[in-house]
Amino acid sequence: MKLSEQTGEELGHNMCPIRTVLGQIGDKWSLLVILLLRGGEYRFSAINRAIPDISQRMLTQTLRKLERDGLVLRTVIPSIPPRVDYKITELGRSLFDAITTLEKWAIDKKIEILRARKAFESKQ
């Protein structure tokens, strides 16, 4: 059965569930942020420290995208300076099983993948 038959939709950019949903969380940073927020509520600065190679701009964009998709809740605490906390939503929690499986696979296969990369590069 084709994906379009399962969903009743054509696979155009705006209708394909893989492009619409998985494409949003499958970028370089979203899964890392979701995995981090699995541990609880974090301030922006704490997320930035926990993922040191992400720029503040990219972290802001990633968090906004996750918030827009209903996966992360942003709470502004009025103070000086304002405090902004992020936590995972119920919808975001529903990803944990799938992400944990992918995380385990990445950990288990890292050495094998690095070997394959090295072999490939040595042929070039």
DRENRONU-721859 format. One record per residue (C-alpha): residue in three letters; x, y, z. Coordinates in steps of 0.1 Angstrom, whole numbers, padded with zeros to 4 digits, always signed. Each point is the difference from the previous one (the first is absolute). Example, Ala and Ser with C-alpha at 12.3 -4.5 7.8 and 13.67 -1.06 7.14 Angstrom:
<rs>
ALA+0123-0045+0078 SER+0014+0034-0007 
</rs>
This chain:
<rs>
MET+0000+0000+0000 LYS+0013+0034-0010 LEU+0004+0027+0027 SER-0026+0021-0019 GLU-0024-0028+0002 GLN+0006-0003+0038 THR-0006+0037+0006 GLY-0025+0007-0027 GLU+0023+0028-0011 GLU+0023+0007-0029 LEU+0037+0003+0009 GLY+0004+0036-0008 HIS+0023+0021+0023 ASN-0029+0013+0021 MET-0019-0033+0004 CYS+0027-0027+0004 PRO+0001-0010+0037 ILE+0037-0007-0002 ARG+0008+0034-0014 THR-0025+0018+0022 VAL+0008-0017+0033 LEU+0032-0020+0000 GLY+0018+0026-0021 GLN-0005+0025+0028 ILE+0015-0022+0027 GLY+0026-0017-0021 ASP+0023+0030-0003 LYS+0034+0002+0016 TRP-0011+0016+0033 SER-0037-0009+0007 LEU+0006-0035+0012 LEU+0028+0011+0023 VAL-0022+0026+0016 ILE-0029-0024+0004 LEU+0024-0026+0016 LEU+0013+0027+0024 LEU-0035+0011+0010 ARG-0008-0036+0007 GLY+0018+0007+0033 GLY-0023+0028+0010 GLU-0005+0037-0003 TYR+0030+0021-0011 ARG+0008+0037-0003 PHE+0012+0012-0034 SER+0036+0005+0013 ALA+0001-0035+0015 ILE-0010-0015-0034 ASN+0026+0021-0017 ARG+0027-0013+0024 ALA-0012-0036-0003 ILE+0003+0002-0038 PRO+0032+0021-0003 ASP+0004-0002-0038 ILE-0034+0016-0007 SER-0001+0037-0005 GLN-0025+0021+0019 ARG-0017+0010-0032 MET-0004-0036-0011 LEU-0012-0011+0035 THR-0026+0028-0001 GLN-0012-0011-0035 THR+0000-0037+0011 LEU-0020+0007+0032 ARG-0025+0022-0019 LYS-0005-0027-0026 LEU-0006-0026+0028 GLU-0023+0023+0018 ARG-0019+0008-0032 ASP-0005-0038-0006 GLY-0013-0005+0036 LEU+0030-0020+0011 VAL+0014+0025+0024 LEU-0016+0025+0024 ARG+0017+0033+0005 THR-0007+0019+0033 VAL+0011+0035+0006 ILE+0005+0009+0037 PRO-0002+0037+0005 SER+0031+0010+0018 ILE+0030+0022-0006 PRO+0015-0013-0023 PRO-0030-0020-0013 ARG+0004-0037+0005 VAL-0011-0024-0027 ASP-0006-0037+0007 TYR-0006-0028-0024 LYS-0016-0034+0006 ILE-0012-0028-0021 THR-0038-0003-0006 GLU-0021-0032+0000 LEU+0003+0000-0038 GLY+0037+0002+0003 ARG+0001-0028+0026 SER-0018-0022-0025 LEU+0032+0001-0020 PHE+0022-0015+0027 ASP-0004-0037-0009 ALA+0009+0007-0036 ILE+0029+0023+0008 THR+0013-0024+0027 THR+0001-0027-0026 LEU+0019+0022-0025 GLU+0023+0012+0028 LYS+0009-0036+0009 TRP+0005-0010-0036 ALA+0024+0030-0005 ILE+0020-0009+0031 ASP+0001-0037-0009 LYS+0010+0007-0036 LYS+0023+0029+0004 ILE+0033-0020-0003 GLU-0013-0019-0030 ILE-0011+0032-0018 LEU+0034+0017+0007 ARG+0018-0030-0014 ALA-0022+0001-0031 ARG+0007+0037-0004 LYS+0037-0006+0003 ALA-0001-0028-0026 PHE-0020+0021-0024 GLU+0024+0030+0004 SER+0031-0022-0005 LYS-0015-0010-0034 GLN-0004+0036-0011 
</rs>
